[in-house]
Amino acid sequence: MAYLLMVMEPRGQRAQRNEAEALRAYDQMMTFAAGLEADGVLLRAESLRGDEQAVRVRAPAGKVQLLDGPFAEAKEMIGGFFLIDVATREQAIALAERCPAAGWATVEVRECAPCHVR
């Protein structure tokens, strides 16, 4: 089963890190991704830019609305993700617990499924 491990970072946290701290965190995440790949469970991993460059698109009643980031109401942003393929939810959670980002952010575990599945 495919699971998405979403790294939910506090907004503004990246700006508080100096370059050495930022590179150290990135290296930890790349090492974690390499381990997932070596274990044969990694389907895809990406780091995302901050929400300052994001745009939200909505189209209620067919009328397109765009909202440029950053999003004042948001306390967190999705900083990146790991798409993994494991047999159980418990395995996905165990991997999320090992994710270095769990030390400075929240790692949300979500099973991939069609939108009509509850």
C-alpha positions in Angstrom: 0.0 0.0 0.0 1.2 3.5 -0.7 1.5 6.0 2.1 2.4 9.6 2.1 4.6 10.9 4.8 4.0 14.7 4.8 6.4 16.9 6.6 4.3 19.7 8.2 6.8 22.5 9.2 6.0 25.5 11.4 5.8 28.5 9.1 8.9 30.7 9.4 11.1 27.9 10.9 13.4 27.8 7.9 14.2 31.5 8.1 15.4 31.0 11.7 18.1 28.5 10.6 21.5 29.6 9.5 23.0 28.1 6.3 24.9 25.4 8.2 21.8 24.3 10.2 19.7 24.3 7.0 22.3 22.1 5.1 22.6 19.8 8.1 18.8 19.3 8.2 18.7 18.7 4.5 21.5 16.2 4.7 19.7 14.3 7.4 16.6 14.1 5.3 18.6 12.9 2.2 20.2 10.2 4.3 16.8 9.1 5.5 15.5 9.0 1.9 18.6 7.0 0.9 17.8 4.5 3.6 14.2 4.2 2.5 15.4 3.7 -1.1 17.9 1.0 0.1 15.1 -0.8 1.9 13.1 -0.8 -1.3 10.1 1.2 0.0 10.7 4.7 -1.4 8.6 5.6 -4.4 9.3 9.3 -4.4 10.6 12.0 -2.1 10.7 15.8 -2.6 11.5 18.9 -0.6 9.2 21.8 -1.3 9.9 25.5 -1.4 8.3 27.6 1.3 4.7 28.8 0.9 6.0 32.3 0.0 6.1 31.0 -3.6 2.9 29.0 -3.4 -0.5 29.8 -5.0 -3.9 28.4 -4.0 -6.3 27.7 -6.8 -10.1 27.4 -6.2 -12.9 27.5 -8.7 -16.2 27.6 -6.8 -19.1 27.6 -9.2 -16.6 27.7 -12.1 -15.1 31.1 -11.0 -11.4 30.8 -10.7 -9.8 32.4 -7.7 -6.0 32.6 -7.0 -4.5 33.3 -3.7 -0.7 34.0 -3.5 1.3 32.8 -0.5 2.3 33.2 2.2 -1.0 32.2 3.7 -1.6 34.3 6.9 -4.1 31.8 8.4 -1.7 28.9 8.1 0.4 27.9 11.1 2.2 25.1 9.2 3.2 24.4 5.6 4.0 21.2 3.8 7.8 21.2 3.6 8.2 18.0 1.7 7.1 14.4 1.4 8.1 10.8 1.1 5.8 8.5 -0.9 6.4 5.0 0.3 5.1 1.5 -0.4 4.7 -0.7 2.7 2.4 -3.5 3.7 0.8 -1.9 6.7 -0.1 1.4 8.4 2.0 0.4 11.3 5.1 0.1 9.1 4.4 3.5 7.7 4.1 5.0 11.2 7.4 3.3 12.2 9.1 4.9 9.3 7.6 8.3 10.1 9.0 7.9 13.7 12.5 7.5 12.2 12.2 10.5 10.0 14.6 13.3 11.2 11.9 15.9 10.5 9.9 14.5 13.4 12.4 16.3 15.6 11.5 19.8 14.3 8.2 19.3 12.5 5.1 17.0 12.4 5.2 14.0 10.0 1.7 13.2 8.9 1.0 9.7 7.7 -1.7 9.3 5.1 -2.7 6.2 3.1 -3.2 6.8 -0.6 -6.7 5.9 -1.7 -9.3 7.1 -4.1 -11.2 10.2 -2.8 -14.5 8.2 -2.4 -12.9 5.7 0.0 -13.4 6.6 3.7 
